[in-house]
Every structure is written in C-alpha cells, then in structure tokens.
Amino acid sequence: MTPRSCWWSWLPCAAAAALFATCQNTRPGAEPAEASGTGAPGAALYHRHCAVCHGADGGGDTLVASLLVPRPTAFANGLFKLVGSKTGMPGEAELVAMLQRGMPGSTMMAFDWLPEADLVALAQHVRTLAVRGRATAIASTAAAVGRALTPSQAQQEAERQLQPGPAIELSLDAPADQATLAAGEALFTRHCANCHGQDGRGLPGSHEWPTDGTWLWPRDFTTGVLRGSPTVAELGKRIAAGMPGAHMPPTTLADAELRALAVYTAAMIPEAARSQHVQWRRTLRVGRLPALPADADTNGFAALEAVRLPLVPLRWRPDACQELWLQAAHDGATLLLRLSWEDGSADLEPRPERRFGDGVAVQFADALDPPLFVMGSDAAPVRIWRWRTFDPKGTAGQLDLLTPPHGGLDVPIGRRQPAATAELLTVAGLHSVGGATGSGVPLTANASWRDGRWTVTFRRPLRSDDDSFVPGQARLFALAVWDGSQDHDASSKAIGTWHVLDLQP
C-alpha cells in the first residue's frame, strides 16, 4: 500500500511507526500495568513500550530499528551501554536510571513519567531477555563443538555471566580545584583524547568512522549530548567500566586518578547543556486570552511564554534540528500553536536531489493512553496538523522529467513548485495510513522563514463534531520537523516525545 495523504506520506506504512516516538507513553501518573497484558507486569510493559524497537525477544532486529541511527540495543546480546560494575554488567538500579532519563544521542525517550514499580518491572524483564539471549548463544556454541549441555545448564551459565559484579564506587569529595583539574587534564590526554579530542569536542571526521549501527562517534562533551548522567560519579563509572555496547573500553586507574579524570571531564560539560537533550515529558499550560494575537502582532506573541521542546533525529547527525520552541494560547473558541525552529535554508522547491521540503507536524492523541503505534487505532485515532513547503506527491512526475537519464528538461520553477500546504488528518492505525483523509475541521497555517528560522502559526477551532479541545482536559501531543536540505527521505526527520497540552478554563 502506498501512502497518499498521511503526513508521513513519503514512508512505507510499516516504517512510519518510527515517526514520533520509538517508545509509547501512557497517561501521566498511570498505575502499574499488570492488567494491560498477560504474564508478568514487566513483559506486558515491554510489549507496549519497547518491543517496537528492541524486538519482542530483545533481538533489536525490527523494521523500526533498521530506520534508526544508532540502532536500538539488542538486549539479547547482553551488551549494555551504561554499566556500573566491574564485570561490565548493569544492576537493576542502573537499568531503572536508564529508563528514567532515556538515552540522548538516540531516539530512546525518557520514561520518567512511569511509576517506580513499572520501571523496576521493565528493568527486570530487560535483564530476563538478556539472560535468555545469552543462554541461547551458549547452547548454540555447545552444540557446535559437540559439548553436551542441558537448557538448564545454559540458563545457569547465562545467569552467572550476566550477574553484576561489585559496584564501582567513586567518592564525590574530589574538588574541582586547579591541582585536580591539572591531574585530570593529563589523564584525559593520555586515555581519552585519541577519540574525544584534546578539547573534548571529538576528533575531526570521527563521525565518518565505520559503525555497525549500534554506536556513534565519540561524544562532544561540550554539547551535553551524553548517553548517561553528567555527574562526576556517573562519569567515573563510565570511565572505569567502559561502555560495552558502545565499543568504549574500560580504563584501569587508581581511585584518585579516576576522581580527577571524572572531575575534569565533568568540567567540560556546560551547566546549561547537561539536561537540554533529555526527552522528558513536559506539561504545557495554555492560557486563555480575551483575543488571540494576529499573525503580524509581534508584541502580542512576545507576551506569550515560549517553551523549549527538545528534538532528536531518527538518523543522528550533529547538525540536525535539536529543539523547537512552542507558544500556545486559546480564546475559548480557537486554539493557536506557534512553532519556531532553526533551519539554515528555506527549501521551497523540489529538485532531483531533494524531493522533500521543510515541514512540521503536531500529532494529538485522543486519549491519554496512546496505543502501541503512534498512528493510533480504530478505537483511539490520532489527529495530525501538518504544514510543509510543498507536497512531494504532486511533484513526482515533474521531477522524473528533471532527472537524468530520463529528463533534464528546463521546467520553470513556478510550474513545479506547488504552494505550501496545511492539512488536518485523522489516522486510525497502520491499516488506515494510505487512505487517511482530512477531518473537515478548518486548519490554517501562517509560515515565514527569516534569519535562519521557520515560524509556523497554526489556528484551529476548539470544537468540532469528532475532535474537540476542552479546557480543563489535558491531551498528549508530539512533534516532528523536516529539513528538506538534510532529510532526503522521510525516515530522517527530527522527533520529540509525547508532551501534555493542558488548556486552562
């Protein structure tokens, strides 16, 4: 089936599942999910939130995983990126911390909105998958060499190998004084600069290093895009234990050296950048105004609070759009959303080498408990507001004329450049993607590009027959941004996690 009018219409239907968030969310403050599926709570939670990317068996070989860079961790391999024991294995507390914070630099969102009991259950099931995968590998190896090994013995050996060892303890009493920093700098030069660069920004060209898709180039500490927490204690754990799932080896140091190196590394990370890339869920309270500002009312929009929402590209690159600013208001009849993001060029026309333009979309869940795939279901459809500089479907034939060896014709720009479009769509699951149509609710979008920024202002009536925004009732929403000069196919967009839109009465 070929998508036609859905807002991710340039992507095969099954692949579109990766569009907004690779892991799904439940309502804020939800109760533990024992009743949401059969079996242990952790298995039900994993199936709902994680299997779409990491695979039902933890193998990380899903269609969605193939669209993401870096690829989601294959838990069945037993190699984790954030560990804190001398055996290179994470404990339960570390797995819970990973779930709470997510994994900046990838599409792994933060699950801080889940109850503690759910996070613990998820962590336990992830470890179960790792043990199961290791046991399968052990049994296969034994069979290949003709060694007799029962399933129970393979399971016991896997449990032993994946058992966390003694935790790496790092005292926090190391001050960031000049002597400590000088010692840390010398250690950084000796152990870290070959990959991370002397200034902590990474080596030039390191992003071109070959990778199997599970890891990325060495981190630029100054950007704050770090997989784990930037505290001295957590940095010390990563230095000492390494990052087995990211090809970073452990470093053996004396306690005083480890403290000094962790302190120096932490000092490279600007305070303002330490959590700005974490995909936490935000709650936006939308105030009611006597009248909404007109599109040209600069002072009126200046009075509205602008909220920063972080984004992450599905295929990671340092120059991708990493944040969007959102302003919102209503007047009791109309909802206004104003979105602004950096984009170095306004991609207004299709070209043979650039078939996708710039664009932005907002997706709303009807319920506060979205289904497994973000495209909704028959029982819980999703609503999408989309704006883009041009519709690639309307230019496909013309681009064929412009692309050698079939063409190369000089077609006037005005004849191959459709007007920018704003659409409001209703999608009720993967099966409905190809036939998604407008909802009939009027949606307007005013867009402008200036000084390297797009600003798009959406307006829509609060009420309609099948989709109303009711003040006092919260709704979940998520965002996606396309950069036509960089995103050469629909699966390389930048996305954000679910957030809460709370319209004030």
N, C-alpha and C positions, 0 to 999 in steps of 0.2 A: 504494500500500500504506500503510495507517495503522498506525504503531507502537502496540503494546499494552502489552507488559511490559518493554521495554528501559528502562534508567534515564534515558535522554534522551527518553522516550516522547512528549514534547509537541512534538517537532520532526520535520518531514518527513525521510524516511530519508536522502536525499542531503545535506540540510543538516546532518545530525548529524555529518558528517565533521569539523566545526569544533570538536567538543566539548572535547577536552582540549588538544591542541597543534596548531597550524596547520601545523607542520612536524614531520616524524617523525624519530626517532632510531635509531641503530644501537647495537650493543653498545659498552661503554666500551673505548677503545683499539683500535677496529676498524682493519683495514688499509684502504688506499685501495681504491676500489670499481671498478677497471677491469673486473672480471668481472661486475659486477652489471647490466650492460645493454650494448647495442650502442653503437657510436660512441665519441666522446671521453669520458674519465672525467668531465669536468665536466657533460656532457649527462646521463649516467646518474645522477649525484648530484643534479642539479637535478630530474630527473623524480621521483626518490624522495622528496626532502626539501622541494621548493619549489613544484612545479607546481600542487599542490592549491590554493594561494592565489594565486600570482602568474601562473598560467596557463602552459601548455606553451610558448607563444610569447612569454611575458613581458608579455602584454597586461593582466594583472590583472583580467580580466573573468569570473572563475569564480563559481560559485554560492556557494562558501565566502566569497569576497571580498565578496560582496554582504551577508553577515551581519555583517561586522566593521566597527567604527569605532575608529580610522581604517581606511580600505581599504588593502590591501597595495599597495606601489608597483608601478606599471606600468613595468617596465624598458624596454619598447618606446618609451616617451615620452622616455627619455634624461634625465629629471629626477630627481636623487637628493637625499636629504635631508642627507647628511653628505658634504661635499666639502672639499678642502684645496688646490685650485689656483686660480689667478687667472682661469681660464676657467670655473669652476663645475663642473668635472668631477672625479670621484674617481679616484685612482690605484689600482693593484692592492692596495697595502698598506692603503689605506683601506677598500676593499671587504672584505678579509680581516678587518680590525678590526671592521667592522660585523657580520660573520658570527659572530665570536668572542663579541661582547658582546650581540648581539641589539639590540632597539630598545624599551627601556622606554617605556611610554605607548602601546604597541600589543601585539598578540599575537605579534609576532616574537620567538621564543625565541633564547637563546644557543646557538651551535654550538661552544662551546669544547672539547667532548669529541671533535670530529673531528680526525684527524691534519692536520698542517700542509699536506701535499700535497693532501688533499681540499679544504681551504679555498681554496687557491690555484686548484685546478681549478674549483671553484664560482664563484669571483670572475671567472675568465676567461670562463666561459660566460655569466654575467650581463652582462658587457660585450659579448659576442657578440650577445646578444639586444637590447641597447640599440642597437648599431650596425645590426643587421638592421631594427629598427623604424624608426630614423631614415632608413635608405636607402629603405624603403618609402614613408615620408612624402615624401621628396624626389622620388622618382619620380612619385608621385601629383600633387604640385604641378606638376612639369614638364609632365605630360600635360594638366593642367587649363588651362595657359596656352599650350599648343601648342609647348612647347620640346622639341627632340629631345635625349634623354638615355638612354644605354645603362644597363643594370643595373650594369655595371662602374663607370661614372662615378658613378652614385648611391651605390654602395658606397664608392668612394674619398672622395666628399664627406662621407658619414656618418662615415667614419673620421676625417677631418680635423676635423669639428665636435665629435666626442666625445673627441678626444685631450686628455688632461690637460695643462694648461699648467704654468708654473713653480710649484713648491710654495710655499705661504705659510709662511715661517719665522718663528717667534716665539721670541725669546730668553727663557730662563727665569730670567734674572738680576734680574728686577724684584721687589724685595722688597715684602712686604705692610706697609710702614711707613705712617705717618699721611699723609705727603705723597702717596704713590702712591694710597692709598685715597681721599683727598680729590679728587685729579685724576680718578680712576676714577668717583667718585660724580657729579661734574659732567658727565662724558661720558655716563654712564648716564642722567641726567636729560634730556640733550639728544637722545640717539639711541635709547633703549630704553624709557623709562618710559611712552611713549604706548601701548605694547602690554603690557609686562610689569608696569606699575605702579611707582610710586616705591620701594616696598618689595620689589619683585621677586616679589610674590605674584600678579601678573596683575590686570588691570582687573576690577572687579565687572561681572558679566554677559558677560564676554568668551567664556565657554563657549557663549553663545547666538548668537555670530556665525555668519553663513552659511558653509557649507563644502561643497566638492564631495565630501567624504568622505575625501580623501587626507591632510588635515591636521587638527590640533586647535587649540584656543585657545592663546594664548601661554603658555609654561610658567611655573609657580610654582617658582622656583628653590629655595625653602626646603623643598620636599617631596623633592627629589632625583630626581623622575621626569623624567630627561633622556634624549633620544634617543642622545646620544653621551657620551663620557667627560667627567667634570667637571674635568679638569686644566686648568691655565692655558693650556697650549699648544693643547689641543683647543678650548677655548672661544674662544681667539683666532682659530683657523681659521674657526669658525662665524660669528664677528662679521665678519671680513674678507671671507669668500667668500659669506656668506649661506647659506640652505638652500633651494635652488631647488625641491625637491619639497615644501616646507612653506610656500611663499609668504613666506619671510623674505628681504628684500633684503640685498645686501652693504653694508657700511659702509666708506667710504674714510677711513682715518686714518693719521696718521704713526706710525712704529714705536713711539715712546714712548707715544703715546696708546693704541695698540692694546694694549700691555702693561698699561697702567694700567687700562683698561676690563676686560680679561680677569682681572686680579688682583682687582678689585672684585667682578666677577660671581662668581668662584670663592669669594670670602669669604662670599657669601650662602648658599652650599650647606652645610648642616651636615655635618660629617665622618661622622656615623653614618648619613646618608641617601644617601651617594654611590654605594653599590652595592646598597642593600637591595631595589631593584625589578628588578634584573637576574635574568633567568630562567636562572641557571646550574643545571646538574645537580649535585645533592648525592648523596653516598653515606651512607646511614644504617645503622650497625652495630647490630643488635638483639641485646641481651644475653640470656643465658639465666638465669632465676631459679629458685630452688627451688620457689617458688609465686608465682602472679600475684596482684596486689592485687585485692581485691573492689571493686565499684563504689563503695562508700561509704568505702573506705580512703584517706582524704585523705593521710595520712602516706606510705602506700605509693606513691601516684602522685607525691608530691612528691620522692621519691627517684629517679624516672625522669627522664632527661635529656629536655628539651623542645627540639625542633628547629624553627626558624622556616623555613617554606617560602613564598616569595612567590607571589602570585596576580595575575592580570590579567583584567579584564573583557573579554569579547568585544566589548561595546559600551562604549567607555571613558566613565567618569564619575568625578569626583573622590571621590565618597562610596561607591564600590564597595568590596567586601571585597578587600583587597590583601595579606593574609597569613593563613596558617593555621599553628597550632602542632601538632606531631605528637610523641607519645610512643609507644614500641613496646617490647614485650618478649615472650618466649615461655618456656615451662617444659618444652619437649620434647614437649608434646602439644597445646598450644593457643597460637595467635598472638593477641596483643592489640594493637590500634591505638586510641589515644585522640586524637581530633582536637578542637581548640578554635579558635574564630574569633569575631570581633566581629560582632554583629548587633543593631541598636538596638531591634528589636521581635521578639517571638516570634509568627510568623504561623501560627497553629494551625488556622484555619478558612478555607474558601473563601468568597469574596464575588464578586458580579458584576464588580467592578472588579479583583479579584485572584484569578485562577484557579490560581495556583501557590503552594505553600507554601515554607517553608525546607527545605533539604536539603543533603546532602553525599554524595559518592561517591568511591570509590577504585577505580581500574582497574589491573589487573595484566596484563602481557604474559607469555604462557607462555614465549616465547623472549626472548633479549636482543637480538633483531634484529626489531623490530616491522614489520609490513607498512605499505604506504603509508598506508592509512586506519587510524585508531586502533581501529576496531571489529573489527580482526583479519581473518582469512581462514579458509577451510576447513582449511588446513594449520597455521595458527597462530591459534587463537581467543584472545579476551581474556576475563578474568574481572572482574566488576564487583560491588563491595559498595556497596549504595546504602541510604541512610536518608533519609526525608522525613517532614514533619509530616502530610501527607495525600496520597492518590493522586488526582490530578485526574481520572483516568478515571472513578472511582467517584462523582464529584460533578457530572459534566457535565449530566445530565438535571435534577438539582435546581437547578443554577444557572440553567438556562433558565427555570424557574418563578419565579426571583427577579429576573430581568432584564426590565425593560420593553422593548417593549410587550407581551411575551408573558406576563409574570407580575407580580411584585411581591407575591407571597404571603408571609405571615409563617410561614416554616418554622422550627421550633425548631432551635437550633444543634446540639443533640445528635443530631438526625436527619440533619443534613447534614455532620457532621464525622466522617469515618472516623478510626480510630486511626492513629497513626504506624506506618510500615511499615519493615521491614528486609528486603532481598532480596539474594540472591547469584545473579547471572545469568551465563550464558555466551553470548557473541556471536561469530559466525564470519563477519563481513563484512556489508556493507550489505544483501545479499540476505536475511540472517537476522534483521535487526533486528525486523521486525514479528512474527516468531514466536519471539523469544527467550524462554526459559523458565528457571526456577530450576534450579540444578545438583543439587539434592538434598542438598548439603552444609549442615549446620546453621550458621546465622549468627545471632548475637544482637547487638542494639544497645541500649545504655542511653543515653538522651539527657536532658539537662537544660539549661534556659536560666536564667541568673542574672546580674544586673548587666550586661546588655547583651552577654552571651556565650553561645554554644552550646557545649556539650561533649558529644561523642558517643563512646562506647566500644564498639568492635567486638570480638567474640571469635569465633574460628573454629578448628576442629581443624586441626592442621598437615597431616594426611594425609587423603586421600580417594582413591577409585578413579581419578579422572581429573584431579585437580588437587591436588598436594601441594607444601607448602613444605618444602624440605630444608635443614637447617642446613649452612652452608658453600657453598651455591649461591645466587648473587645473582639477584634478579628486578627488573625495571623496574616502576615504578608511577607513576601520575599522579593528580591530584586535581581535583575540581570542586565548587563551592559555589553554592547558590542562595539569594537573599534574596527571599522572597515579596513583600515590600512594594516592592521596586525592580525585580525581574526579572519583568516582565509577560509575557514569553514565554521559551521555553526557550533561545533563542539569545543571551540577555543575561547568562548566568551568568559566574562568575569561574573561571579555569582556571589550571593550572600545567603546567610541562613535565615530561618523564619524569625520575624520580629512581631511584636504586638502593637496594633493600632487601637488606641482607646479614645473614642470620641467623647468629649465632655458634653454634658447636657447644657 
